Amino acid sequence: MPRFPECWQSCGSCAAGPVFILELAIQVGDWVERDETILTLETGKVALDIPSPWSGRVVEVHVAAGDTVDEGALLATLATLATLATD
């Protein structure tokens, strides 16, 4: 999972309590572009859209709506164009 926004480190109140997956915007087989929202996280005070760091085909989704996640958790596996070209 991407790192929390910098403001969470200085204030911390938004990230108080569990962080969970509110909504998934992807499923296996989808093509996603870099910076396209793949899911929405929620804490007790804020909802945060998480973008894809790369373009690629979704090979596996490792979380489900309602799951509690930690910073650094694996969210999804993508096959990038470089990977697809060698297959």
C-alpha positions in Angstrom: 0.0 0.0 0.0 1.3 3.5 -0.7 2.6 5.5 2.2 0.1 7.7 4.0 0.0 11.3 3.0 2.7 13.5 4.7 0.1 15.4 6.6 -0.8 12.2 8.5 2.7 12.1 9.9 2.6 15.7 11.4 -1.0 15.6 12.6 -1.9 11.9 12.9 -5.6 12.5 13.8 -6.9 11.4 10.4 -5.2 8.1 10.7 -6.3 7.4 14.2 -7.8 4.0 14.5 -8.0 1.2 11.9 -7.6 1.9 8.2 -9.8 -0.3 6.1 -10.7 -0.8 2.4 -14.0 1.0 1.8 -14.3 0.2 -1.9 -12.4 -1.6 -4.6 -12.4 0.0 -8.1 -10.6 -2.9 -9.8 -11.0 -6.6 -10.4 -8.8 -9.3 -12.0 -8.5 -8.7 -15.8 -9.0 -5.0 -15.6 -6.4 -2.7 -17.3 -5.5 0.3 -15.1 -3.5 3.4 -16.0 -0.9 4.9 -13.8 -2.5 7.2 -11.2 -6.0 5.7 -11.8 -7.8 5.0 -8.5 -7.7 1.3 -7.6 -9.4 1.5 -4.2 -10.6 3.8 -1.5 -9.3 3.6 2.1 -11.2 4.9 5.1 -10.3 5.8 8.7 -12.6 7.2 11.3 -12.1 10.7 9.8 -11.1 10.6 6.2 -11.6 8.6 2.9 -8.6 8.5 0.6 -8.4 7.3 -3.0 -5.3 5.2 -3.7 -3.9 5.4 -7.2 -2.1 2.7 -9.1 1.7 3.4 -9.2 1.9 1.8 -12.7 -0.1 1.0 -15.8 -0.9 -2.7 -16.3 -3.4 -5.6 -16.2 -4.7 -6.6 -12.8 -3.5 -10.2 -12.2 -4.5 -10.6 -8.6 -6.3 -8.5 -5.9 -5.0 -9.2 -2.4 -7.6 -7.3 -0.4 -11.4 -7.1 -0.2 -13.8 -4.4 0.8 -14.0 -4.2 4.6 -10.4 -5.6 5.1 -8.3 -3.7 7.6 -4.8 -2.9 6.2 -1.5 -1.7 7.4 0.9 0.7 5.6 2.9 -1.3 3.1 0.3 -4.0 2.6 0.2 -5.7 -0.8 -3.0 -4.5 -2.5 -2.9 -6.0 -6.0 -0.5 -7.5 -8.5 -0.2 -5.9 -12.0 1.3 -7.3 -15.2 3.0 -4.3 -16.8 3.6 -3.9 -20.6 7.2 -5.1 -20.1 6.0 -8.2 -18.3 3.3 -8.9 -20.9 5.8 -8.5 -23.8 8.0 -11.3 -22.4 5.2 -13.8 -21.9 
